[in-house]
Amino acid sequence: MATSSTPPPELAPPRLALRDVCKSFPGVVVNDHVSLDVRPAEIHALLGENGAGKSTLMKIVHGVLAADAGEILWEGRPVRIDGPAEARRLGIGMVFQHFALFESLTVAENVALGLGTRDTMKTLSARIRAVSDGYGLAIQPERHVHELSVGERQRVEIVRCLLGAPRLIILDEPTSVLTPREALALFEVLRRLRDEGCSILYISHKLDEIRMLCDRASILRGGRVVATVDPRQETARSLARLMIGTAPPDLKERRREPDAATPAGAMLEVAGLDMDRDDPHGTDLRGVSFAVKAGEILGIAGVAGNGQNALMRALSGERRLAHPEVIRIADRPAGHLGPRARRGLGLAVVPEERMGQGAVPDLTLAENALLSAYRHHGLVNRGLVHRNRSRDFAGRVIQAFNVIAHGSAAEARSLSGGNLQKFIIGREILQQPRVLVAAHPTWGVDAGSAAAIHHALVDLRDRGAAILVISQDLDELYALSDRIAVIAAGRLSESRPTHAVTAEDMGVLMAGLFEGGNAHVA
Amino acid sequence: MDGLDGVVALLVAMIRAATPLALAAVGELVTEKSGVLNLGVEGMMLVGAVAAFATAVMTGNPALAILAGMLGAMALALVFGILTLGLLSNQVATGLALTIFGVGLSAFIGQGFIGIPIEGLDALHIPGLSDLPLIGPVLFAHDPLVYASVLATILVGWGLYRTRVGLVIRAVGENHDAAHALGYPVIGIRFLCVLFGGAMSGLAGAYLSLAYTPMWVETMTAGRGWIALALVVFATWKPGRVLLGAYLFGGVTIVQLHAQGAGLAVSSHLLSMLPYLATIVVLVLISRDRTRIRLNAPACIGRPFRPSH
């Protein structure tokens, strides 16, 4: 299956080979005798659910963690990778899922930190420009990282990686933060790197992109490699079966006819929301208006950095508005209210950032459950916390949403990103909110769990809640939403029934080409 | 008081009052830029002061005395580093304890040295420059530590923003997890920065007991360590502004002392507040811009780092 430009990879020693690598943390075996070959010039997928041990394995390869047992062979020779510097010296580059970038530093400084180069900033900037032009990864070396969008940040990581002339690049869930178009551009870059002889280890749980991109796939389940297959010969369903161990439940076509039996009243109503940025790199919201009725899901699509963040903060009450009437929740003016008062009206929010906004990393799951759900289920009684009940409530969330954690006493920080997301969504849904606002509900969540979250959202809607989903994942929006609107440069398009929005329409809307929009794309 | 001589004396006194603040603050700035908050500056200054003074009395060698002051304070910084970086103790509590400990330790060591006179540090004579009228006595007739404080500020500013070492220090203070993931020894780098902060505090203490008032008195730093800490924050972690703040504070201190001496009909308590008020007002005014603060403030300050997670 190799490309014609490279020698048959079966004859050369694998670029990277793992032999019986084991790693345990107190109480859990994360990697259990993992063996894996990555051949020269191939894109090798590492596929597995949240918590299957993918990230730990990659940290071992990158030298951040040491394996308890097992052997690593680099181009046929046994090596000890005792730190990222050693990995870099061998030619292993890493693009992290949670980017290892420094926000207050410039792009060039970030690259310098990842390279160990002695170049001056000027020569380094020139090299960055050369590589970014060469691969079509537009970045400007002198900008500060905190000004960049998620997609741009990823490009910084990739360019940093490429400047180290790597022979193996590891990408940890790279498309989880990208728009479809950005993802396709990334695939082009990866294919080109492969054709130039670089090996790529591609970690993901998105089956379609693995089938589209990868030459081989190793599937990790419960810390073990259960199969190595050619993903192009597999169906998404057969891959999912390998990954989950059983066949995934079908995402039933549940979308109802719009306006079928919905009560007329809008539960969440925003009328002419204007909000200036409070941070020089934010987005101004201009004339944002929409309404979500009880029993419907409104999806808001858009490229990251077009005002989703500001909109979330305006809706959650993190930023209060001068005019109460601009936002109405359950038919009550709420623009001037803070987050607590809005929750009192029946609003629940799944924020963009899991750690920090959605959960306190150092608190247990029971305590995190309490933070937003304290007024429900009698968790707090006359100002006193009912510990057993909050433990029970957290336990119910864990069970209902299949969160992999050591019970309700586990610290939030100990959960993998996808599992924490399941917990946060579950916590909000089990409060039976009248209005739910969710940003990126399945970001970084594996296929099985994403389906569970989608079902839960649809169930909640069918029980009469009004749901707003802000997402960059178009498939998700198409699957969930009754109506879709698009946000571009701080302005929101009219919403339309989902079936009336084609993919082409979507591209046009995302570029801001709608009435009242602020088109700025050539 | 002769008009011109009076002005010269005033300016010289301002520079001398600013020097210990600048020394200690620049050291603490580097510590904080690496992500560590050491509230023990006052204690380290006192230990530095007494170590320098005792060495000066016993050996009569000013260079050795300065070195002893730095080493004494670094010993305290070492303890702080082991506790907070090695054993992950709370930085705020440990820093406070370090100050209290330094007060006691310096008083204990200094018992035998109270009331002993020494000769202060000699002024450097710079041929030509020192003999200039007006400018000579104001700018070029100081002891070496005055110049060291200015030089240290410039070097720290240059080092932090123009060299690779500085870049790594800022990176570690900004995001220790990312720095760790890229293979930088977070704990080791922070340790060195804490030691540097200690050395500079020791230098500030040595300046007090060797040059500013050449004698040993218990708690002779009189809160200057705390001022230095505050200067770092108000100066939004910029070396140049730290120096500016130190000179402003020193300047207003001296002016209000003279005003008190001249018998101004304002309560001396109110006048004594002036340096604090003036420093806060000016530094707040120049650091109104929230974005700039976010860019300069080390994001990881005070947060313990546990590697390998």
Boltz contact constraints between the chains, C-beta under 6 A:
constraints:
  - contact:
      token1: [A, 64]
      token2: [B, 181]
      max_distance: 6.0
  - contact:
      token1: [A, 83]
      token2: [B, 183]
      max_distance: 6.0
  - contact:
      token1: [A, 84]
      token2: [B, 182]
      max_distance: 6.0
  - contact:
      token1: [A, 84]
      token2: [B, 183]
      max_distance: 6.0
  - contact:
      token1: [A, 85]
      token2: [B, 183]
      max_distance: 6.0
  - contact:
      token1: [A, 100]
      token2: [B, 178]
      max_distance: 6.0
  - contact:
      token1: [A, 100]
      token2: [B, 181]
      max_distance: 6.0
  - contact:
      token1: [A, 100]
      token2: [B, 182]
      max_distance: 6.0
  - contact:
      token1: [A, 102]
      token2: [B, 171]
      max_distance: 6.0
  - contact:
      token1: [A, 102]
      token2: [B, 174]
      max_distance: 6.0
  - contact:
      token1: [A, 102]
      token2: [B, 175]
      max_distance: 6.0
  - contact:
      token1: [A, 104]
      token2: [B, 174]
      max_distance: 6.0
  - contact:
      token1: [A, 104]
      token2: [B, 295]
      max_distance: 6.0
  - contact:
      token1: [A, 109]
      token2: [B, 167]
      max_distance: 6.0
  - contact:
      token1: [A, 113]
      token2: [B, 171]
      max_distance: 6.0
  - contact:
      token1: [A, 113]
      token2: [B, 182]
      max_distance: 6.0
  - contact:
      token1: [A, 114]
      token2: [B, 182]
      max_distance: 6.0
  - contact:
      token1: [A, 280]
      token2: [B, 291]
      max_distance: 6.0
